[in-house]
Amino acid sequence: MAKSMLIISRQAPWNGPSAREALDIALAGGAFDLPLGMLFLDDGVFQLAPHQQPAAVQQKNLAANLQALPMFGVEALFACQHSLALRGLAADTLALPVDVLDDAALQALIARFDQVVTL
Amino acid sequence: MPTLHVISHSPFGDERLISCLRLLGSEDGLLLCGDAVYALHDGSETQRLLQAAGLGQRLFALDEDLQARAITGGLAKVVDYRAFVALSLHYDKVNSWL
């Protein structure tokens, strides 16, 4: 049985390649049927903000990649409640359906995966 | 499954340390290396934060990075690279905050 891995993505979407690369790892892993989860933490939650227009800064939209996660079998998607609240993002407006977790639930989440990487 | 969290970025102007402390499980360990050892600087806000977190024997700092920056380990258990490797084997997994 393949080891499960949680990818914690904590970078805002348009300031460098980190957000896209974390997403690429998740999509590649999903394509190989690896049991993956993805957690959006800190500025990473800005990836989930609705109505973004990255073309204005000559960037490709991440929305299509985000929407592709469930299609690639990556259905365990989470966001940090504290990070969302701090940034004024409401859970019901996000561009992708995610489970919003408080700190205690996040501790349990990290504990239950075999491997964790924070990008 | 206890996790060893490894941070190597300075905690000043960066959220990694604060977020890590929020997500740290009751059996998880935290190892500071590179610029993250600045968190242990005497009199700093982050030192108070780590003290308040009360990690006890679960807080580690890499000796050579402390020496290079003239920082005393204080709160943390000071470890060399051999002990770092041993710790990474002792815990079920390592979460590097890249």
Backbone of each chain as ProteinMPNN parsed JSONL, in Angstrom:
{"seq_chain_A": "MAKSMLIISRQAPWNGPSAREALDIALAGGAFDLPLGMLFLDDGVFQLAPHQQPAAVQQKNLAANLQALPMFGVEALFACQHSLALRGLAADTLALPVDVLDDAALQALIARFDQVVTL", "coords_chain_A": {"N_chain_A": [[0.846, -1.197, 0.0], [0.571, 2.137, -0.926], [2.285, 4.928, 0.563], [0.632, 7.478, 2.372], [0.416, 10.988, 1.695], [0.576, 14.296, 2.877], [0.311, 17.421, 1.467], [1.303, 20.562, 2.279], [0.407, 23.682, 1.404], [1.572, 26.868, 1.403], [1.954, 29.321, 0.19], [1.203, 32.44, -1.388], [-0.597, 32.907, -4.501], [0.526, 34.382, -6.8], [3.102, 35.215, -6.491], [5.786, 34.19, -7.381], [6.863, 30.756, -8.12], [6.001, 28.837, -6.257], [3.344, 28.14, -5.35], [2.104, 27.093, -7.626], [3.836, 24.965, -8.141], [3.493, 23.291, -5.911], [0.912, 22.52, -6.366], [1.243, 21.184, -8.79], [2.718, 18.979, -7.924], [0.8, 17.688, -6.389], [-1.111, 17.081, -8.363], [0.366, 15.428, -10.08], [0.983, 13.312, -8.343], [-1.599, 12.458, -7.794], [-2.349, 11.53, -10.304], [-0.934, 9.208, -10.395], [-2.318, 7.692, -8.648], [-1.654, 8.004, -5.955], [-2.271, 8.173, -2.443], [-3.192, 11.167, -1.576], [-3.302, 14.258, 0.261], [-4.262, 17.701, 0.502], [-3.42, 20.701, 2.015], [-4.31, 24.03, 2.552], [-2.621, 26.692, 3.835], [-1.742, 29.563, 5.86], [-0.63, 32.214, 3.721], [-1.253, 30.624, 1.598], [-3.977, 30.155, 1.458], [-4.956, 32.191, -0.071], [-4.878, 31.277, -2.643], [-7.318, 30.175, -3.002], [-9.106, 32.185, -3.216], [-11.98, 33.764, -4.662], [-12.788, 34.904, -8.05], [-10.331, 35.846, -9.17], [-7.944, 37.569, -11.266], [-5.45, 36.791, -12.774], [-4.27, 37.256, -15.257], [-3.842, 39.905, -15.51], [-1.413, 40.326, -14.336], [0.219, 38.981, -16.008], [0.093, 36.188, -15.571], [-0.725, 32.701, -15.556], [-3.963, 31.407, -14.925], [-4.664, 29.718, -11.881], [-6.938, 28.447, -11.301], [-8.066, 26.442, -12.953], [-6.279, 24.334, -12.558], [-6.655, 23.895, -9.843], [-9.352, 23.111, -9.821], [-9.001, 20.74, -11.089], [-7.991, 18.985, -9.247], [-9.823, 17.199, -7.724], [-10.618, 15.616, -9.903], [-8.292, 14.292, -10.503], [-8.174, 12.576, -8.478], [-7.448, 13.653, -6.075], [-8.981, 14.295, -3.41], [-9.054, 14.906, -0.792], [-9.149, 17.735, 0.553], [-8.183, 20.628, 2.25], [-8.519, 23.561, 4.317], [-7.049, 26.041, 6.418], [-8.757, 27.295, 9.111], [-8.085, 29.457, 10.776], [-6.188, 30.831, 9.199], [-7.803, 31.637, 7.052], [-9.714, 33.279, 8.348], [-8.089, 35.298, 9.379], [-7.393, 36.597, 7.07], [-9.723, 37.545, 6.062], [-11.249, 35.913, 4.413], [-14.112, 34.214, 3.445], [-15.402, 31.018, 4.125], [-17.477, 30.002, 2.552], [-17.252, 31.23, 0.115], [-15.163, 30.348, -1.362], [-13.054, 29.308, -4.144], [-12.844, 26.637, -4.516], [-14.249, 23.644, -3.271], [-13.517, 22.964, 0.029], [-12.548, 21.331, 3.1], [-12.854, 23.1, 6.018], [-10.73, 23.559, 8.682], [-10.137, 23.679, 12.228], [-7.466, 24.496, 14.607], [-7.001, 22.242, 16.302], [-8.108, 20.157, 14.805], [-6.419, 20.28, 12.629], [-4.009, 19.474, 13.734], [-4.6, 16.797, 14.227], [-5.026, 15.985, 11.628], [-2.458, 16.2, 10.404], [-1.171, 14.288, 11.897], [-2.329, 11.916, 10.984], [-1.453, 11.323, 8.402], [1.052, 9.537, 6.482], [3.302, 10.807, 5.492], [4.526, 14.184, 5.345], [4.806, 17.289, 3.698], [5.84, 20.654, 3.601], [5.325, 23.367, 1.609]], "CA_chain_A": [[0.0, 0.0, 0.0], [1.373, 3.365, -1.041], [2.238, 5.807, 1.727], [-0.161, 8.688, 2.174], [1.198, 12.205, 1.89], [-0.126, 15.574, 2.974], [1.068, 18.558, 0.942], [0.835, 21.818, 2.871], [0.748, 24.77, 0.491], [1.396, 28.081, 2.208], [2.396, 30.51, -0.539], [0.206, 33.137, -2.191], [-0.529, 32.343, -5.856], [1.166, 35.067, -7.938], [4.414, 35.72, -6.093], [6.746, 33.105, -7.544], [6.325, 29.487, -8.619], [5.755, 27.836, -5.204], [1.954, 27.674, -5.28], [1.863, 26.245, -8.797], [4.625, 23.73, -8.02], [2.836, 22.425, -4.92], [-0.267, 21.992, -7.057], [1.738, 20.212, -9.778], [3.086, 17.756, -7.19], [-0.455, 17.023, -6.015], [-1.748, 16.537, -9.572], [1.192, 14.309, -10.551], [0.752, 12.211, -7.403], [-2.963, 11.979, -8.004], [-2.375, 10.783, -11.567], [-0.379, 7.879, -10.099], [-3.179, 7.082, -7.631], [-1.112, 8.076, -4.596], [-3.241, 8.749, -1.508], [-2.69, 12.496, -1.231], [-4.168, 15.306, 0.78], [-3.682, 19.025, 0.325], [-3.874, 21.677, 3.015], [-3.962, 25.413, 2.27], [-2.276, 27.302, 5.131], [-1.15, 30.902, 5.754], [-1.006, 32.886, 2.476], [-1.738, 29.612, 0.651], [-5.439, 30.229, 1.317], [-5.281, 33.162, -1.134], [-5.083, 30.525, -3.893], [-8.724, 29.783, -3.06], [-9.962, 33.367, -3.31], [-12.752, 33.761, -5.903], [-12.755, 36.033, -8.999], [-8.998, 36.397, -9.396], [-7.655, 37.825, -12.684], [-3.988, 36.816, -12.852], [-3.807, 37.715, -16.564], [-3.436, 41.297, -15.319], [0.022, 40.325, -14.012], [0.828, 38.037, -16.968], [0.2, 34.839, -14.998], [-1.82, 31.793, -15.917], [-4.885, 31.159, -13.824], [-4.505, 28.433, -11.185], [-8.264, 27.898, -11.0], [-8.281, 25.184, -13.675], [-5.477, 23.309, -11.877], [-7.325, 23.603, -8.566], [-10.565, 22.339, -10.114], [-8.606, 19.416, -11.585], [-7.56, 18.116, -8.136], [-10.73, 16.06, -7.489], [-10.615, 14.737, -11.089], [-7.073, 13.482, -10.428], [-8.275, 11.718, -7.298], [-7.045, 14.346, -4.844], [-10.262, 14.787, -2.891], [-8.866, 15.321, 0.597], [-8.709, 19.126, 0.433], [-8.436, 21.289, 3.524], [-7.986, 24.907, 4.524], [-6.915, 26.413, 7.819], [-9.778, 28.269, 9.531], [-7.394, 30.628, 11.321], [-5.586, 31.57, 8.074], [-8.912, 32.246, 6.3], [-10.311, 34.351, 9.143], [-7.097, 36.382, 9.481], [-7.326, 37.289, 5.78], [-11.053, 37.982, 5.659], [-11.84, 35.035, 3.394], [-15.231, 33.423, 3.967], [-15.312, 29.639, 3.641], [-18.501, 29.676, 1.546], [-17.003, 31.933, -1.151], [-13.911, 29.862, -1.94], [-13.131, 28.834, -5.527], [-12.774, 25.174, -4.504], [-14.809, 23.137, -2.01], [-12.506, 22.393, 0.929], [-12.951, 21.215, 4.502], [-12.19, 24.12, 6.825], [-10.393, 22.897, 9.947], [-9.507, 24.481, 13.282], [-6.107, 24.052, 14.938], [-6.997, 20.877, 16.852], [-8.362, 19.241, 13.696], [-5.214, 20.281, 11.784], [-3.013, 18.624, 14.417], [-5.007, 15.409, 13.99], [-4.833, 15.734, 10.189], [-1.029, 15.974, 10.163], [-0.801, 13.026, 12.558], [-2.827, 10.694, 10.354], [-0.764, 11.032, 7.141], [2.361, 8.888, 6.648], [4.353, 11.782, 5.202], [4.046, 15.56, 5.224], [5.784, 18.262, 3.226], [5.297, 22.018, 3.613], [5.992, 24.123, 0.539]], "C_chain_A": [[0.88, 1.246, 0.0], [1.214, 4.225, 0.212], [1.428, 7.057, 1.412], [0.708, 9.919, 2.427], [0.296, 13.43, 1.917], [0.795, 16.67, 2.452], [0.476, 19.82, 1.547], [1.34, 22.968, 2.007], [0.496, 26.09, 1.201], [1.917, 29.355, 1.533], [1.235, 31.117, -1.329], [0.441, 32.8, -3.677], [0.366, 33.057, -6.871], [2.544, 35.605, -7.623], [5.438, 34.591, -6.167], [6.059, 31.792, -7.84], [5.836, 28.51, -7.542], [4.345, 27.26, -5.208], [1.671, 26.7, -6.426], [2.605, 24.912, -8.664], [4.007, 22.762, -7.013], [1.62, 21.748, -5.555], [0.135, 20.926, -8.083], [2.107, 18.885, -9.111], [1.822, 16.964, -6.861], [-1.104, 16.366, -7.23], [-0.968, 15.334, -10.1], [0.974, 13.094, -9.658], [-0.613, 11.597, -7.588], [-3.065, 11.128, -9.267], [-1.826, 9.374, -11.378], [-1.128, 7.195, -8.954], [-2.571, 7.074, -6.24], [-2.172, 8.693, -3.675], [-2.731, 10.088, -0.959], [-3.758, 13.352, -0.585], [-3.488, 16.637, 0.551], [-4.308, 19.987, 1.322], [-3.394, 23.07, 2.616], [-3.83, 26.153, 3.599], [-1.637, 28.668, 4.882], [-1.581, 31.564, 4.436], [-1.484, 31.905, 1.399], [-3.248, 29.674, 0.445], [-5.852, 31.257, 0.25], [-5.44, 32.486, -2.5], [-6.566, 30.229, -4.106], [-9.668, 30.973, -3.204], [-10.691, 33.384, -4.654], [-12.439, 34.987, -6.77], [-11.37, 36.643, -9.198], [-8.755, 36.552, -10.903], [-6.147, 37.915, -12.907], [-3.443, 37.251, -14.213], [-3.305, 39.161, -16.467], [-1.97, 41.412, -14.915], [0.738, 39.234, -14.815], [1.055, 36.654, -16.368], [-0.976, 34.001, -15.471], [-2.689, 31.518, -14.697], [-4.66, 29.777, -13.206], [-5.844, 27.714, -11.022], [-8.488, 26.548, -11.673], [-7.518, 24.045, -13.004], [-6.134, 22.898, -10.559], [-8.559, 22.736, -8.798], [-10.229, 20.909, -10.525], [-8.272, 18.451, -10.443], [-8.517, 16.944, -7.897], [-10.754, 15.083, -8.664], [-9.39, 13.821, -11.109], [-7.061, 12.637, -9.155], [-7.803, 12.364, -6.014], [-8.295, 15.027, -4.279], [-10.18, 15.243, -1.439], [-8.267, 16.729, 0.596], [-9.139, 19.908, 1.666], [-7.896, 22.717, 3.509], [-8.012, 25.216, 6.011], [-7.889, 27.55, 8.152], [-9.138, 29.587, 9.991], [-6.812, 31.486, 10.192], [-6.662, 32.288, 7.266], [-9.451, 33.466, 7.05], [-9.395, 35.568, 9.202], [-7.097, 37.234, 8.214], [-8.697, 37.729, 5.263], [-11.66, 37.167, 4.551], [-12.939, 34.189, 4.041], [-15.225, 32.048, 3.309], [-16.299, 29.355, 2.502], [-18.3, 30.426, 0.225], [-15.806, 31.357, -1.912], [-14.118, 29.229, -3.316], [-13.138, 27.31, -5.616], [-13.4, 24.686, -3.205], [-13.735, 22.442, -1.171], [-13.126, 22.23, 2.312], [-12.155, 22.243, 5.304], [-11.991, 23.567, 8.233], [-9.788, 23.871, 10.955], [-8.171, 23.833, 13.689], [-6.055, 22.608, 15.446], [-7.199, 19.848, 15.737], [-7.143, 19.164, 12.761], [-4.115, 19.415, 12.405], [-3.318, 17.15, 14.149], [-4.778, 15.027, 12.532], [-3.375, 15.38, 9.889], [-0.611, 14.618, 10.734], [-1.212, 11.81, 11.725], [-2.196, 10.382, 8.992], [0.601, 10.395, 7.424], [3.492, 9.898, 6.459], [3.733, 13.163, 5.012], [5.16, 16.417, 4.642], [5.108, 19.623, 3.162], [6.057, 22.864, 2.601], [5.59, 25.593, 0.574]], "O_chain_A": [[1.798, 1.387, 0.808], [0.154, 4.249, 0.837], [1.528, 7.62, 0.322], [1.613, 9.897, 3.26], [-0.613, 13.581, 1.101], [1.918, 16.83, 2.93], [-0.703, 20.116, 1.356], [2.544, 23.196, 1.895], [-0.639, 26.405, 1.561], [2.271, 30.329, 2.198], [0.394, 30.397, -1.869], [1.556, 32.449, -4.061], [0.926, 32.391, -7.742], [3.101, 36.375, -8.406], [5.901, 34.095, -5.14], [4.831, 31.705, -7.82], [5.305, 27.452, -7.882], [4.162, 26.049, -5.085], [1.085, 25.636, -6.23], [2.075, 23.861, -9.027], [4.0, 21.552, -7.237], [1.342, 20.574, -5.315], [-0.536, 19.905, -8.229], [1.848, 17.811, -9.654], [1.773, 15.746, -7.027], [-1.589, 15.237, -7.148], [-1.561, 14.339, -10.518], [0.802, 11.979, -10.15], [-0.775, 10.377, -7.544], [-3.781, 10.127, -9.293], [-2.201, 8.454, -12.104], [-0.631, 6.236, -8.364], [-2.927, 6.228, -5.419], [-2.883, 9.616, -4.071], [-1.948, 10.131, -0.009], [-4.951, 13.196, -0.844], [-2.266, 16.697, 0.419], [-5.528, 20.081, 1.459], [-2.205, 23.27, 2.37], [-4.777, 26.235, 4.381], [-1.059, 28.903, 3.821], [-2.753, 31.494, 4.065], [-2.061, 32.324, 0.395], [-3.749, 29.293, -0.613], [-6.967, 31.199, -0.27], [-6.059, 33.045, -3.405], [-7.018, 30.054, -5.237], [-10.883, 30.8, -3.302], [-10.094, 33.057, -5.679], [-11.895, 35.979, -6.284], [-11.26, 37.856, -9.38], [-9.279, 35.785, -11.711], [-5.625, 38.991, -13.196], [-2.262, 37.584, -14.315], [-2.451, 39.583, -17.245], [-1.347, 42.454, -15.119], [1.723, 38.649, -14.363], [2.081, 36.022, -16.62], [-2.063, 34.51, -15.747], [-2.192, 31.411, -13.576], [-4.489, 28.789, -13.921], [-5.892, 26.539, -10.656], [-9.024, 25.622, -11.064], [-8.028, 22.93, -12.889], [-6.166, 21.72, -10.205], [-8.792, 21.761, -8.084], [-11.029, 19.99, -10.349], [-8.268, 17.236, -10.643], [-8.071, 15.797, -7.869], [-10.892, 13.876, -8.469], [-9.435, 12.719, -11.656], [-6.036, 12.051, -8.807], [-7.758, 11.711, -4.972], [-8.616, 16.165, -4.619], [-11.099, 15.876, -0.918], [-7.049, 16.899, 0.632], [-10.298, 19.861, 2.076], [-6.948, 23.036, 2.79], [-8.862, 24.73, 6.757], [-7.843, 28.621, 7.548], [-9.594, 30.676, 9.639], [-6.925, 32.711, 10.216], [-6.459, 33.425, 6.84], [-9.623, 34.539, 6.474], [-9.843, 36.71, 9.093], [-6.836, 38.436, 8.266], [-8.807, 38.23, 4.144], [-12.507, 37.668, 3.812], [-12.715, 33.533, 5.058], [-15.064, 31.928, 2.094], [-16.005, 28.572, 1.599], [-19.103, 30.268, -0.694], [-15.476, 31.837, -2.997], [-15.183, 28.693, -3.622], [-13.409, 26.754, -6.68], [-13.124, 25.244, -2.142], [-13.127, 21.464, -1.604], [-14.101, 22.901, 2.652], [-10.925, 22.25, 5.268], [-12.946, 23.16, 8.894], [-9.028, 24.769, 10.591], [-7.8, 22.772, 13.187], [-5.17, 21.843, 15.064], [-6.549, 18.802, 15.721], [-6.87, 18.116, 12.175], [-3.387, 18.715, 11.7], [-2.416, 16.358, 13.88], [-4.388, 13.9, 12.229], [-3.092, 14.394, 9.21], [0.191, 13.898, 10.14], [-0.529, 10.786, 11.749], [-2.385, 9.281, 8.474], [1.227, 10.664, 8.449], [4.502, 9.858, 7.161], [2.588, 13.299, 4.582], [6.318, 16.294, 5.039], [3.961, 19.743, 2.731], [7.268, 23.054, 2.713], [6.053, 26.38, -0.252]]}, "seq_chain_B": "MPTLHVISHSPFGDERLISCLRLLGSEDGLLLCGDAVYALHDGSETQRLLQAAGLGQRLFALDEDLQARAITGGLAKVVDYRAFVALSLHYDKVNSWL", "coords_chain_B": {"N_chain_B": [[0.732, 9.444, 15.281], [3.662, 10.798, 15.84], [5.274, 13.81, 14.752], [8.291, 15.24, 13.512], [8.909, 18.534, 13.233], [10.639, 20.664, 11.062], [12.256, 23.687, 10.87], [13.836, 26.215, 8.986], [13.922, 28.855, 8.343], [14.259, 32.336, 9.2], [12.33, 33.538, 11.946], [11.392, 36.077, 11.911], [9.329, 38.331, 10.355], [8.08, 36.335, 8.992], [5.764, 33.693, 8.761], [6.091, 31.045, 9.411], [7.05, 29.846, 11.887], [5.123, 30.631, 13.807], [2.754, 29.548, 12.737], [3.466, 26.874, 12.725], [3.676, 26.349, 15.46], [1.02, 26.52, 16.14], [-0.004, 24.313, 14.832], [1.273, 22.215, 15.954], [1.352, 19.034, 17.28], [0.649, 17.34, 20.433], [2.638, 15.514, 20.919], [4.524, 16.066, 19.095], [7.749, 17.113, 17.786], [10.018, 19.938, 17.539], [12.465, 21.184, 15.477], [14.946, 23.573, 15.185], [16.887, 25.072, 12.703], [19.537, 26.576, 10.704], [18.673, 29.941, 9.828], [16.463, 29.886, 11.446], [17.21, 29.494, 14.058], [17.518, 31.985, 15.132], [15.204, 32.498, 16.436], [15.615, 31.843, 19.039], [16.963, 33.887, 20.172], [18.164, 35.798, 22.861], [15.904, 37.671, 24.806], [14.193, 38.156, 22.74], [10.994, 38.434, 21.03], [10.162, 36.045, 19.907], [11.488, 34.18, 21.429], [10.13, 34.416, 23.815], [7.683, 33.525, 22.918], [8.226, 30.854, 22.308], [8.885, 29.961, 24.814], [6.418, 30.24, 26.093], [5.032, 28.348, 24.703], [5.887, 26.025, 25.793], [7.41, 23.613, 25.138], [9.296, 22.007, 26.254], [11.232, 19.134, 26.426], [10.963, 18.726, 23.746], [11.867, 20.564, 21.978], [14.37, 21.48, 19.77], [17.662, 22.554, 18.718], [20.049, 23.249, 16.192], [23.427, 22.817, 16.738], [25.731, 23.912, 15.313], [24.625, 25.99, 13.852], [23.708, 27.67, 15.849], [26.154, 28.372, 17.056], [27.43, 29.722, 14.934], [25.92, 32.013, 14.815], [26.208, 33.162, 17.24], [24.367, 32.518, 19.272], [22.791, 31.406, 22.211], [21.613, 28.211, 23.099], [19.735, 27.842, 25.162], [16.495, 27.584, 25.807], [16.187, 25.387, 24.154], [17.029, 21.963, 23.341], [20.283, 21.334, 22.525], [21.577, 20.107, 19.539], [23.744, 18.022, 17.478], [24.582, 17.204, 14.011], [24.506, 14.412, 13.887], [22.761, 13.74, 15.946], [20.531, 14.993, 14.937], [19.935, 13.379, 12.744], [19.35, 11.035, 14.137], [17.083, 11.887, 15.512], [15.318, 12.304, 13.387], [14.842, 9.754, 12.679], [13.723, 8.737, 14.953], [11.221, 9.992, 15.205], [7.97, 9.489, 13.635], [7.626, 10.741, 11.186], [9.03, 13.421, 9.19], [8.405, 16.802, 8.933], [9.312, 19.161, 6.807], [9.476, 22.587, 6.779], [9.539, 24.131, 4.102]], "CA_chain_B": [[2.056, 9.388, 14.647], [4.362, 12.056, 16.114], [6.004, 14.424, 13.638], [9.35, 16.214, 13.8], [8.806, 19.69, 12.334], [11.953, 21.286, 10.887], [12.166, 25.041, 10.306], [15.166, 26.767, 8.737], [13.805, 30.276, 7.996], [14.137, 33.265, 10.322], [10.929, 33.718, 12.33], [11.022, 37.495, 11.866], [8.76, 38.648, 9.045], [7.709, 35.07, 8.353], [4.737, 33.063, 9.6], [6.292, 29.598, 9.591], [7.16, 29.415, 13.287], [3.844, 30.821, 14.5], [1.805, 28.544, 12.226], [3.933, 25.558, 13.173], [3.317, 26.191, 16.875], [-0.429, 26.279, 16.196], [-0.306, 22.993, 14.287], [2.122, 21.231, 16.615], [0.649, 18.079, 18.132], [1.173, 17.281, 21.802], [3.839, 14.676, 20.968], [5.411, 16.478, 18.011], [8.965, 17.838, 18.116], [10.354, 21.063, 16.659], [13.902, 21.403, 15.371], [15.301, 24.833, 14.535], [18.225, 25.1, 12.126], [19.729, 27.76, 9.862], [18.227, 31.212, 10.416], [15.377, 29.674, 12.427], [17.738, 29.554, 15.434], [17.33, 33.354, 15.635], [14.013, 32.471, 17.299], [16.059, 31.629, 20.416], [17.76, 35.031, 20.593], [17.776, 36.28, 24.19], [15.137, 38.905, 24.86], [13.325, 38.321, 21.563], [9.574, 38.076, 21.1], [10.007, 34.626, 19.559], [11.947, 33.39, 22.572], [8.997, 34.397, 24.756], [6.647, 32.694, 22.298], [8.634, 29.45, 22.473], [8.782, 29.676, 26.24], [4.987, 30.098, 26.395], [4.553, 27.112, 24.068], [6.221, 24.968, 26.756], [7.719, 22.354, 24.441], [10.16, 21.187, 27.106], [12.261, 18.315, 25.769], [10.608, 18.502, 22.334], [12.413, 21.676, 21.192], [15.782, 21.216, 19.467], [18.319, 23.541, 17.852], [21.29, 22.704, 15.638], [24.567, 23.443, 17.411], [26.622, 24.733, 14.484], [23.925, 27.214, 13.45], [23.728, 28.525, 17.042], [27.519, 28.894, 17.205], [27.713, 30.673, 13.861], [25.16, 33.25, 15.04], [26.434, 33.577, 18.632], [23.116, 32.397, 20.022], [22.817, 30.286, 23.151], [20.43, 27.359, 22.91], [18.77, 28.182, 26.207], [15.266, 26.786, 25.892], [16.194, 24.201, 23.29], [18.071, 20.948, 23.48], [21.226, 21.581, 21.431], [21.93, 18.83, 18.908], [24.6, 18.064, 16.294], [23.937, 16.55, 12.868], [24.252, 12.988, 14.208], [21.532, 13.689, 16.749], [19.476, 15.397, 14.005], [19.586, 12.159, 12.0], [18.7, 10.122, 15.089], [15.736, 12.418, 15.774], [14.462, 12.113, 12.216], [14.463, 8.333, 12.689], [12.906, 8.513, 16.145], [9.839, 10.41, 14.912], [7.366, 8.743, 12.531], [7.869, 11.465, 9.945], [9.622, 14.749, 9.313], [7.745, 17.821, 8.109], [10.201, 20.299, 6.577], [8.75, 23.805, 6.385], [10.396, 24.697, 3.048]], "C_chain_B": [[2.797, 10.719, 14.832], [5.238, 12.503, 14.94], [7.132, 15.291, 14.185], [9.225, 17.333, 12.762], [10.176, 20.367, 12.273], [11.776, 22.639, 10.2], [13.576, 25.596, 10.148], [15.126, 28.25, 8.349], [13.725, 31.129, 9.267], [12.666, 33.495, 10.654], [10.474, 35.176, 12.219], [10.556, 37.848, 10.454], [8.345, 37.408, 8.291], [6.785, 34.313, 9.301], [5.034, 31.615, 9.977], [6.259, 29.163, 11.055], [5.808, 29.502, 13.998], [2.813, 29.784, 14.045], [2.183, 27.15, 12.712], [3.527, 25.328, 14.625], [1.817, 25.937, 17.019], [-0.785, 24.85, 15.788], [0.437, 21.862, 14.999], [1.306, 20.324, 17.537], [1.345, 17.931, 19.476], [2.405, 16.386, 21.943], [4.848, 15.055, 19.895], [6.647, 17.195, 18.548], [9.191, 18.969, 17.128], [11.856, 21.251, 16.676], [14.166, 22.676, 14.583], [16.71, 24.716, 13.981], [18.33, 26.323, 11.22], [19.269, 29.018, 10.582], [17.094, 31.044, 11.432], [15.902, 29.731, 13.856], [17.683, 30.978, 16.0], [16.114, 33.439, 16.557], [14.399, 32.352, 18.77], [16.853, 32.815, 20.962], [17.229, 35.578, 21.927], [17.016, 37.595, 24.103], [14.191, 39.102, 23.692], [11.891, 37.899, 21.858], [9.392, 36.571, 20.864], [10.481, 33.723, 20.691], [10.831, 33.278, 23.61], [7.891, 33.47, 24.247], [6.956, 31.201, 22.507], [8.53, 29.031, 23.936], [7.328, 29.39, 26.617], [4.444, 28.784, 25.827], [4.88, 25.886, 24.927], [6.515, 23.627, 26.128], [8.622, 21.435, 25.255], [11.227, 20.465, 26.301], [11.974, 18.077, 24.291], [11.082, 19.639, 21.431], [13.92, 21.478, 21.023], [16.348, 22.344, 18.597], [19.663, 22.976, 17.421], [22.486, 23.531, 16.114], [25.354, 24.379, 16.503], [25.952, 26.043, 14.045], [23.813, 28.202, 14.615], [25.096, 29.191, 17.18], [27.806, 29.985, 16.186], [27.072, 32.025, 14.132], [25.299, 33.771, 16.474], [25.139, 33.574, 19.44], [23.237, 31.206, 20.967], [21.505, 29.517, 23.033], [19.328, 27.646, 23.91], [17.628, 27.201, 26.331], [15.378, 25.431, 25.217], [17.257, 23.206, 23.699], [18.987, 21.111, 22.264], [21.693, 20.246, 20.863], [22.911, 19.05, 17.757], [23.902, 17.291, 15.168], [23.64, 15.073, 13.121], [22.94, 12.846, 14.976], [20.319, 14.082, 15.896], [18.987, 14.159, 13.239], [18.837, 11.182, 12.914], [17.268, 10.569, 15.373], [14.796, 12.136, 14.606], [14.046, 10.648, 12.087], [13.522, 8.024, 13.849], [11.441, 8.876, 15.891], [9.314, 9.63, 13.71], [7.623, 9.405, 11.189], [8.459, 12.83, 10.238], [8.861, 15.689, 8.388], [8.679, 19.016, 7.989], [9.381, 21.479, 6.07], [9.607, 24.557, 5.37], [9.944, 26.102, 2.658]], "O_chain_B": [[2.584, 11.659, 14.066], [5.848, 11.692, 14.244], [6.964, 15.988, 15.186], [9.411, 17.108, 11.566], [10.799, 20.614, 13.305], [11.224, 22.73, 9.103], [14.409, 25.471, 11.047], [16.166, 28.842, 8.058], [13.185, 30.69, 10.283], [11.842, 33.632, 9.75], [9.295, 35.472, 12.414], [11.297, 37.685, 9.485], [8.267, 37.431, 7.063], [7.009, 34.3, 10.511], [4.309, 31.022, 10.776], [5.539, 28.235, 11.422], [5.4, 28.575, 14.698], [2.091, 29.214, 14.863], [1.318, 26.35, 13.066], [3.084, 24.237, 14.981], [1.395, 25.216, 17.923], [-1.725, 24.252, 16.313], [0.245, 20.689, 14.678], [0.649, 20.799, 18.464], [2.492, 18.346, 19.64], [3.131, 16.466, 22.934], [5.909, 14.439, 19.793], [6.61, 17.805, 19.617], [8.638, 18.971, 16.028], [12.458, 21.452, 17.731], [13.679, 22.844, 13.466], [17.629, 24.309, 14.693], [17.343, 27.022, 10.991], [19.449, 29.153, 11.793], [16.804, 31.966, 12.194], [15.131, 29.988, 14.781], [17.788, 31.164, 17.212], [16.014, 34.359, 17.369], [13.618, 32.712, 19.651], [17.359, 32.761, 22.083], [16.029, 35.79, 22.101], [17.436, 38.52, 23.408], [13.463, 40.094, 23.643], [11.612, 37.134, 22.781], [8.586, 35.915, 21.524], [9.944, 32.633, 20.891], [10.606, 32.222, 24.2], [7.258, 32.742, 25.011], [6.075, 30.405, 22.834], [8.142, 27.907, 24.254], [7.033, 28.445, 27.348], [3.526, 28.184, 26.385], [4.236, 24.843, 24.807], [5.945, 22.611, 26.528], [8.708, 20.237, 24.986], [12.02, 21.084, 25.592], [12.678, 17.298, 23.648], [10.74, 19.675, 20.249], [14.651, 21.328, 22.002], [15.621, 22.997, 17.847], [20.337, 22.302, 18.199], [22.551, 24.746, 15.928], [25.621, 25.52, 16.879], [26.616, 27.068, 13.885], [23.821, 29.415, 14.409], [25.197, 30.4, 17.392], [28.351, 31.037, 16.52], [27.603, 33.062, 13.735], [24.599, 34.701, 16.874], [24.857, 34.507, 20.193], [23.718, 30.139, 20.585], [20.433, 30.104, 22.886], [18.147, 27.689, 23.564], [17.781, 26.117, 26.894], [14.756, 24.455, 25.638], [18.257, 23.561, 24.323], [18.535, 21.036, 21.121], [22.145, 19.368, 21.598], [22.922, 20.112, 17.135], [22.79, 16.79, 15.337], [22.644, 14.543, 12.631], [22.126, 11.965, 14.7], [19.218, 13.572, 16.101], [17.785, 13.928, 13.108], [17.833, 10.586, 12.523], [16.356, 9.747, 15.464], [13.634, 11.778, 14.8], [13.029, 10.335, 11.467], [12.643, 7.169, 13.744], [10.535, 8.156, 16.31], [10.087, 9.166, 12.871], [7.815, 8.729, 10.179], [8.403, 13.33, 11.362], [8.694, 15.405, 7.202], [8.832, 19.793, 8.932], [8.683, 21.38, 5.061], [10.314, 25.501, 5.723], [10.55, 26.726, 1.787]]}, "name": "protein", "num_of_chains": 2, "seq": "MAKSMLIISRQAPWNGPSAREALDIALAGGAFDLPLGMLFLDDGVFQLAPHQQPAAVQQKNLAANLQALPMFGVEALFACQHSLALRGLAADTLALPVDVLDDAALQALIARFDQVVTLMPTLHVISHSPFGDERLISCLRLLGSEDGLLLCGDAVYALHDGSETQRLLQAAGLGQRLFALDEDLQARAITGGLAKVVDYRAFVALSLHYDKVNSWL"}
